[in-house]
Amino acid sequence: MRETGDGPAAAAVTDRLTEVFDLVGPLYRRAQRKVEQDVPLEGLSVGTRAVLTMLHGHGPMTVPQMGRAQALSRQFVQRMVNEAAARHLVESVPNPAHKRSSLIRLSETGRAAVTAVTDRERAMLRQVGDDLTDAEVTACLRVLSRLLRLLDDVDMD
């Protein structure tokens, strides 16, 4: 790992990282709004969609695990799980590792809903990828992951 410095090069990188933060906020809000606009298609709120996507990618999880993974409060995740359960999109199953904290898993209905959402989003994202290289996307992921780790100590509850 490179050492951080206080010279002109470090200041320039810091300025560029500020540009990244300045873009991430509007990007997140616009993506959230797009999901909200598409709600009539599957009837999913942004929060419910996040729960379904997480379960689709990681398999059954507890509410606290989902909260930690997404930097969301357990209370918020529980509300979204309750919303999804009321629509039969998820189901609780016993957790062999912890008797009091059930695992939440996708139902077949939930799997179909999240697949439809992600298929539609992938079709939209194909429009962006024409002139991006794998190396550019890898670098973007590396930078965003590093920034996320910088904020690991932020308490979300």
C-alpha positions in Angstrom: 0.0 0.0 0.0 1.3 3.5 -0.8 1.9 6.0 1.9 -0.3 9.0 2.0 1.4 12.4 1.8 0.6 16.0 2.1 2.3 17.1 -1.2 0.7 18.4 -4.4 0.0 14.9 -5.7 -1.8 13.9 -2.6 -3.9 17.1 -2.7 -4.8 16.4 -6.3 -6.0 12.9 -5.5 -7.9 14.3 -2.6 -9.6 16.8 -4.9 -10.5 14.0 -7.4 -11.9 11.9 -4.5 -14.1 14.9 -3.6 -15.4 14.8 -7.2 -16.3 11.1 -6.7 -18.3 11.9 -3.5 -20.0 14.8 -5.4 -21.1 12.3 -8.1 -22.1 9.4 -5.8 -24.9 11.3 -4.0 -26.8 12.4 -7.2 -26.1 9.0 -8.8 -27.6 7.2 -5.8 -30.6 9.6 -5.6 -31.4 9.3 -9.3 -31.0 5.5 -9.2 -33.4 5.4 -6.2 -35.9 7.6 -8.1 -35.7 5.3 -11.2 -36.5 2.3 -9.0 -39.4 4.3 -7.5 -40.7 5.2 -11.0 -40.6 1.5 -12.0 -42.6 0.4 -8.8 -45.8 -0.2 -10.8 -43.9 -2.9 -12.8 -43.2 -5.1 -9.8 -44.7 -3.1 -7.0 -41.5 -3.0 -5.0 -40.3 -0.1 -2.8 -36.6 0.8 -2.9 -36.1 -0.8 0.5 -37.9 -4.0 -0.4 -35.9 -4.2 -3.7 -32.7 -3.8 -1.7 -33.6 -6.7 0.6 -34.6 -8.9 -2.3 -31.4 -8.1 -4.2 -29.2 -8.9 -1.2 -30.9 -12.2 -0.6 -30.7 -13.0 -4.3 -26.9 -12.4 -4.3 -26.0 -13.8 -0.9 -28.6 -16.4 -0.1 -30.5 -16.5 3.3 -29.4 -13.9 5.8 -30.6 -12.6 9.2 -32.0 -9.1 9.5 -28.9 -7.9 11.4 -26.6 -9.3 8.7 -28.5 -7.5 6.0 -28.4 -4.3 8.0 -24.6 -4.5 8.4 -24.1 -5.4 4.7 -26.1 -2.4 3.5 -25.2 0.1 6.2 -28.8 0.3 7.2 -30.4 0.1 10.7 -31.8 -3.2 11.7 -35.2 -1.5 12.3 -35.4 -0.3 8.7 -34.4 -3.7 7.3 -37.0 -5.4 9.5 -39.7 -3.1 8.2 -38.6 -3.9 4.6 -38.5 -7.6 5.4 -42.0 -7.4 6.9 -43.2 -5.6 3.8 -41.7 -8.3 1.6 -43.1 -11.1 3.8 -46.6 -9.5 3.6 -46.3 -9.8 -0.2 -45.0 -13.4 0.0 -41.7 -12.4 -1.5 -39.6 -13.7 1.4 -40.0 -16.3 4.2 -38.4 -16.9 7.6 -36.7 -20.2 8.2 -35.0 -21.5 11.3 -31.4 -20.4 11.7 -29.2 -23.4 12.8 -26.6 -20.9 14.1 -28.9 -18.8 16.2 -32.3 -19.8 17.6 -33.7 -16.3 18.1 -32.6 -14.8 14.8 -34.4 -16.4 11.8 -32.9 -16.6 8.4 -34.8 -14.7 5.7 -34.8 -16.2 2.3 -36.4 -15.5 -1.1 -39.7 -17.2 -2.0 -40.2 -18.2 -5.6 -42.4 -15.1 -6.0 -39.6 -13.0 -4.6 -37.0 -14.6 -6.9 -39.2 -13.9 -9.9 -39.7 -10.3 -8.9 -36.0 -9.5 -8.2 -35.0 -11.3 -11.5 -37.4 -9.1 -13.4 -36.0 -5.9 -11.8 -32.4 -6.8 -12.3 -33.0 -7.9 -15.9 -34.6 -4.5 -16.6 -31.7 -2.7 -14.9 -29.1 -4.7 -16.7 -30.7 -3.8 -20.0 -30.5 -0.1 -19.0 -26.9 -0.4 -17.9 -25.9 -2.0 -21.3 -26.4 1.5 -22.7 -23.6 2.8 -20.6 -21.0 0.1 -21.1 -20.3 0.6 -24.8 -17.2 2.6 -24.3 -16.0 1.5 -20.9 -13.3 -1.1 -20.4 -13.3 -3.8 -17.8 -10.2 -2.1 -16.4 -12.1 1.1 -16.0 -14.9 -0.6 -14.2 -12.5 -2.5 -12.0 -10.7 0.8 -11.1 -14.1 2.4 -10.3 -15.0 -0.5 -8.0 -11.7 -0.3 -6.3 -12.0 3.4 -5.6 -15.6 3.1 -4.3 -14.8 0.1 -2.2 -11.8 2.0 -0.6 -14.1 5.0 0.1 -16.7 2.7 1.7 -14.1 1.1 3.9 -13.0 4.6 5.0 -16.5 5.0 6.5 -16.7 1.5 8.1 -16.7 3.0 11.6 -19.9 5.0 11.0 -22.7 3.6 13.3 -25.9 2.9 11.4 -28.2 2.1 14.3 
